């Protein structure tokens, strides 16, 4: 295989004497070399090098127009760095000075005129074998470099995936920790209220006023406990992709007014202004959707607005166009920083993640909203300015 490759090598002969060229071409063709070119004009070497791409150059040193030394200087600008292209110098001057100068300019070996044909064949073969081995080595290095690049890219991709998996696992651990802390607080607190006020109700000398107060506190604790358990059930359905949608015609104004009635007492206690934006001519306006999921979405939006608004107003309503109905809940509460607006939709998160227990509640409301809105084919968006309030918009397509 090596021998057949050598015979196809491109050999360029540069000598101003036609007789020398004839001898060398005849010898090389006799030995089976099939790609041999020659020139008596050293000025042609540069253009022939670009078109012929030689594997070996047989170069005379003493020529008119350009010497062999000058030709080798030109070749330095054409041969890529670290590429081995052998030059076999043809010369009758075999002095030490000539050899040193030729070697310094890039020569690899010498043939002394007049030529010994056996020696010429051997030197040509040895240089071509060296050229062939260098090309093989370059090719192997190139393949190795490509494999290293591919492997490096694979390792970088694997590292990215491992880092993402690590982040996901750590996030899961944080979620589990938050879940345990949250459920411990949100279940035990109302349970303690129920047990504590239940014990007080058993006092034999309890007056009617205290009895009513304790019953009210027990109802508040039981409502909080039911809401917490409901939230955990809802989020488990969302996470397991088990939310079922039961669509039927729904009169929107009825849902809105029911929600207003549910929050009437707490809004009055907090002395907030409440605005319900619905049109009288849309009293019978209805859409095809799941009333339970829609109510839960609006309940959580309204609950958050009331919870985080200490003064001012809360506004709930909807608008309709040809393609969708968009519900909104606006407040004049604390507002949310820009960088926290996506994070608040994560489970157990409020705006300040270093204190998720800043307010009463499971911390699942906005996660439930996003999960239910997705189940209904809707979209949720948030507009907010820190210190001025927040506006949540929930839209559903009109089928």
Protein Blocks (a to p, Z undefined) as FASTA:
>chain_A
ZZmmmmmpccddddfbfklmmmmmmmmmmnopabdcddfbfklmmmmmmmnopabdcddf
bdghiafklmmmmmmmmmcghiacddddddfblcfklmmmmmmnopabdcdddddfklmm
mmmmmmmmmmmmmmmmmmmmmmmmmmmmmmmmmmmmmmmmmmmmmmmmmmmmmmmmmmmm
mmmmmmmmmmmmmmmmmmmmmpmklcfklmmmmmmmmmmmmmmmmmmmmmmmmmmmmmno
paccddddddfklmmmmmmmmmmmmmmmnopacdddddfklmmgccdddfklmmmmmmmm
mmmmmmmpcghcddddddddfkbccdddddfbebpafklmmmmmpghiafblmlmklbgc
ehlmmmmmmmmmmmnopacdddddehiaccdddddddZZ
